[in-house]
Amino acid sequence: MPHTLKEQEISMLRAEIEMLVNERQSLLKTTGAAAVFIANLDSDALPEGTYEAAEMLSNCLNDLPEETLRDALEKVRAELATGE
């Protein structure tokens, strides 16, 4: 019985890790898209009411660890290159 319980726990942990990996990929894609959007944004063309939101997004992106932002940009560039 204890062996079966251990197998169930391992299975649950694998499922949780897989879910977290998938969520990370989704967050990287979103972050990369936001970074590309901000980089290409013409702040002079923004409606006045959106400056605060754009600045907040820009600050959030700047606060990310460099490696995470690099991963996010690579993910978006790869998807743009393949046309997905």
N, C-alpha and C positions, 0 to 999 in steps of 0.2 A: 504494500500500500504506500509506504513512504516514497518508493521509487516512482510511482505514478503521480504522486503529488509534486515531486520535483520536476517531472516531465511537463506537467501542467504549468508550473511556475515558469519554466524555461520557455514554453510556448507563448505564455502571456507576455513575457519580457521581450521576446522576438517580435511579437505583434506590436507592442508599444514602441520599440525601437524603429520598426518599419514605418509606423505612423509618424514618428518624430522626424525621420529622414524625409518622408514625403512632404511634411509640413515645412521643413527647412527649405526644400527645393522650391516650394511655392512662395515662401517668403523671400528667397533670393531673387526669384523671377520678378516679384512685385517691387522689391528694392532696386533692382537693376533698371527696371522700366521707369521708376520714379527718378533715379539718378540721370538717366538719359533725357527724360522729360525736362528736368531742372536745367541740365547743361544746355539744352537747345531752346530754352525759354527766353523770349524777348521781354524783359521786365517792363520795358516802355509800353508794350502793347497790352499789359495786364489791366483789367478793370481795377479801380482803386480798392475795392472791397476784397480783393484776393491777395494783396501784398502780404498780409499777415500769415495766411495759410501757406503761401509759397515760401516765405521766410522760415516758418516752422518746419516745413518739409526739408528745406535746405539744411537747417540746423541739425535735424535728426540724421540726415545722411552724413553730415560732417562729423557727427559724434560716433559713428560706427567705427569699429576697428578696421584698419586698412585692409586686412586680409579678407574680411567679410564683404566689404565693398568691392574689392577686386573680384571675388568669387561671383558676386551678384552681377557685375558688369560683364564678366566672361560668359555667364549663363545667358544674358540678354543678347550679347553679340553673337553667340552661337546660334540662338534661335532666329535672329535677324538674318544671319548668313544662310540658314536653311529655309527661310521663308515661312516659318511656322507662325 
